[in-house]
Amino acid sequence: MPNQFNAQRYVTRGVNETVSPELQLTLWALVDEQVRNGLEMDYLQVFDLSIGEVHGRKVQKVVHRQEQPERRKVTLLPGIRKPVTMTVWIIDSGDYATMLLPSEY
């Protein structure tokens, strides 16, 4: 059965302490968008977050990727107040999906 990320969702303490609620919701929404579009989803979704620039203003850059099947999408988010540089994972176990930092795995 393909991983569809439609189960109960959890966020680890590390994510809660370092990733703003607005950015957490945005990452979940990026996963939901791919599910809605019927794309095949890997159980591991990777978000490489960095600070980008658009018209001289800092924005949150999100590189959303997965390995199987290989896919990569870049999104710039000008509405995020405090852009961060880090990697966040969302793992779907089937029974639940968890947003976590790689160091918490």
C-alpha positions as a printed NumPy array, in Angstrom:
array([[ 0.   ,  0.   ,  0.   ],
       [ 1.429,  3.402, -0.912],
       [ 2.218,  5.824,  1.871],
       [-0.448,  8.488,  1.814],
       [ 0.293, 10.538,  4.935],
       [-3.38 , 10.581,  5.923],
       [-2.991,  9.071,  9.404],
       [-2.651, 10.821, 12.765],
       [ 0.143, 13.428, 12.706],
       [ 2.769, 14.144, 15.33 ],
       [ 5.555, 16.672, 15.764],
       [ 8.614, 16.032, 17.932],
       [ 9.853, 18.32 , 20.686],
       [12.888, 19.299, 18.58 ],
       [10.692, 20.501, 15.734],
       [ 8.388, 22.371, 18.127],
       [11.388, 24.152, 19.64 ],
       [13.065, 25.13 , 16.346],
       [10.419, 25.367, 13.597],
       [ 7.658, 27.972, 13.801],
       [ 4.057, 26.711, 13.817],
       [ 3.411, 28.535, 10.523],
       [ 6.329, 26.739,  8.856],
       [ 5.262, 23.376, 10.313],
       [ 1.804, 23.841,  8.794],
       [ 3.364, 24.805,  5.472],
       [ 5.49 , 21.628,  5.374],
       [ 2.419, 19.471,  6.065],
       [ 0.585, 21.379,  3.322],
       [ 3.375, 20.644,  0.821],
       [ 2.967, 16.912,  1.543],
       [-0.84 , 17.196,  1.296],
       [-0.539, 18.928, -2.076],
       [ 1.462, 16.029, -3.535],
       [-0.994, 13.476, -2.114],
       [-3.944, 15.431, -3.601],
       [-2.162, 15.476, -6.961],
       [-1.961, 11.681, -6.853],
       [ 1.833, 11.518, -6.79 ],
       [ 3.517,  8.367, -5.503],
       [ 4.891,  9.123, -2.063],
       [ 8.006,  7.738, -0.381],
       [ 7.592,  7.039,  3.35 ],
       [10.353,  9.63 ,  3.976],
       [ 9.792, 13.227,  2.919],
       [12.827, 15.498,  3.295],
       [12.688, 19.285,  3.623],
       [15.958, 21.171,  3.264],
       [15.274, 24.644,  4.658],
       [17.501, 27.616,  3.934],
       [17.307, 31.383,  3.658],
       [16.791, 32.718,  0.158],
       [16.348, 36.191, -1.219],
       [13.693, 37.699, -3.469],
       [13.926, 41.373, -4.465],
       [16.37 , 42.043, -1.625],
       [14.153, 40.467,  1.052],
       [14.869, 37.299,  3.001],
       [12.502, 34.414,  2.308],
       [12.242, 30.831,  3.468],
       [13.535, 28.472,  0.775],
       [12.193, 24.918,  0.977],
       [13.623, 22.085, -1.095],
       [11.103, 19.238, -0.713],
       [12.494, 15.912, -1.913],
       [12.115, 12.171, -1.749],
       [14.142,  9.212, -3.022],
       [11.559,  6.688, -4.329],
       [10.408,  7.736, -6.825],
       [12.959, 10.516, -7.006],
       [11.362, 13.943, -6.903],
       [12.481, 17.446, -5.92 ],
       [10.486, 20.67 , -5.678],
       [11.735, 24.111, -4.638],
       [ 9.35 , 26.562, -2.982],
       [10.045, 30.126, -1.824],
       [ 7.919, 31.338,  1.092],
       [ 8.009, 35.119,  1.557],
       [ 5.411, 35.016,  4.375],
       [ 7.603, 33.197,  6.919],
       [ 8.7  , 35.748,  9.535],
       [11.864, 33.998, 10.732],
       [13.452, 31.871,  7.985],
       [15.647, 29.03 ,  9.245],
       [18.4  , 26.799,  7.899],
       [17.96 , 23.121,  8.797],
       [16.629, 19.803,  7.565],
       [13.245, 18.431,  8.645],
       [11.861, 14.972,  7.908],
       [ 8.304, 13.716,  7.784],
       [ 8.09 ,  9.932,  8.113],
       [ 4.899,  7.966,  7.413],
       [ 4.714,  4.704,  9.382],
       [ 1.251,  3.823,  8.09 ],
       [-0.379,  4.254, 11.507],
       [ 0.878,  7.803, 11.984],
       [ 3.114, 10.448, 10.391],
       [ 5.817, 12.226, 12.377],
       [ 7.649, 15.478, 11.664],
       [11.11 , 15.303, 13.197],
       [14.676, 16.512, 12.98 ],
       [17.206, 14.007, 11.581],
       [19.06 , 14.123, 14.923],
       [15.908, 12.797, 16.636],
       [15.717,  9.642, 14.507]])
